[in-house]
Amino acid sequence: MSYSPEYLASDVKGAWAIAKKDLEIYYVKPNIYISGILFPLFMLLAFAVGRAAPLVSLVPGLIAITALFSASSIEPVSVPIERRTRTFDRLLSAPVSMFSIVLGESISGFMFSGSICFLLFIPGVILYQPALISIAILVLGIILSCFAFASFGTVFAAYPTENVGEVMSLLNLIRLPLIFISGVFIPLESMPLWGQTVAIISPLTYASDILRFGFEGTTHFGPWTDLLMLVVFAIIFQVLGNFLYRKFNI
Amino acid sequence: MQAIVVDHLTRRFENIVAVNDVSFQVGVGEIFGYLGPNGAGKTTTIRILTGITLPTSGNAYIFDYDIQKESIRARRCMGIVPETSNIYDDLSAWKNMMFSGELYGVRLPDRMERAKELLATFDLMERKDDRVRVYSKGMKRRLTIAMGLINNPKLLFLDEPTSGLDVQSNLIIRQVIRDLHERGVTVFLTTHNIEEANVMCERVAIINRGVIAAIDAPEKLKATIQSVQSIEIGFDHPEPGMMEALQKIALVNEVRKEGDKVRLFTSHPSDVLPLVIDYLQTHHIRPLSVNTHGPSLEDVFIRLTGLEETSRASSERGGS
């Protein structure tokens, strides 16, 4: 089916309706927020213990990891549940395109993740006191990172199962190694050549790099490349999500 | 223009052909029943017609919109009530209605007005702010139908709307279907309740193993199997050996015990009845009731879906 521009307005409204519904049912709950905040604190402890580097140097990587995990965790849980309860069929049979469904699922993850990241961003700004222009780049970087990672989670949620465990194990198989190959806690410059090559294909690399630039002023790829690559990854995940949902769910 | 046109529709799932070269049309404003045993292909047909599943081959049109090429336009015309009440348990009835309306692009003031009207019709207004999680099965079913009507559809797909529901919910739902029919809404109804289809539908299609076995008005379908007319007799005290004796009466095809009654199947009830009365009088058996029945839609269904053979084979296995 070719996409007609006349559907754009109804698709955007549909996506917003889906996002609001997901936020209310799956995200805006005390236990979800508490785990969203506790997770980065545990990660901080895990990487800080035994390291000579000052604690504050871990903040950019910490926000990048928080963006990845908080944005990509809920949709792979909620979509299989909705398949089991047949509420996902309600979305598939509504007069909106698959683009709208994928976008709606991603927006909810993006908004949740964005709110958690900004809770960490505030102490980061107090500690580093970056320039105003850097703050603007940081905000843009966090927004793009959260959206790219939410789209990443939505891609995995397309896996045709009603079993949450199946999706999560697949997701973690990809997500956990990303922490180690993306220069989050180990600078890219210190990684071997093969590691630097692999890092290029990870969206977390660019999220971490733009945050390091914003807070510390150091960058491997340059801020515009980072922002551009996050946009590219977001588009790739949206298109891939559309393709996979069509393939597996229709 | 037809409300639904199904043209040589086939859907395969690996080695299974769920729907096999099915064709039919449903007129605007018609109540069309779609009957078949479990696994016959009913739900697959609905999923194709609502754009959830793609057909392997063939086409389907909703108000002239190709469901594959113009699925969004086609879906705008329809309301869908699936077999499972697919509502959000963690939201209230009101929020479920608002979400459904928003998804169908219904403007906020219209959405609110329509939601109030529908929740009142389905007797849910007093509980509209309760989470659906605490609703009974009947209430959930009513809410699912109300959500299917939020966009004022021209065509409503109802998959087993009254299955396993209490009397109150059944009455409300049947009245709503009648009201929709009066307003010219086309209703595509699948049901296991054959009597419901008989009473409500203007035409029915019977699908079996993915193939349409018959399509016609219920009365016309019944007329095709006059051989399954029957005489039903209720007894105070059935005599031993009576079943065998009744079976031996000329022109009786089959005798079946049904609760406290006996049913004699024959294609000539007017000839058989005097013989039965004669037998009863000779043996001083006083019947409590005697009724003659024409073939029911259930008889048509059983005949066309082969359930008769299945039932007979099963009873023979049980008896051996």
Interface residues (C-beta under 8 A of the other chain):
Chain A: M1 S4 Y7 S10 K13 G14 A17 I18 K20 K21 E24 I25 T85 R86 T87 D89 R90 L91 L92 S93 A94 P95 V96 S97 I250
Chain B: T50 G51 I52 T53 L54 Q68 K69 E70 S71 I72 R73 R75 R76 I80 P82 T84 N86 I87 Y88 D89 D90 L91 K95 F99 S100 E102 L103 Y104 G105
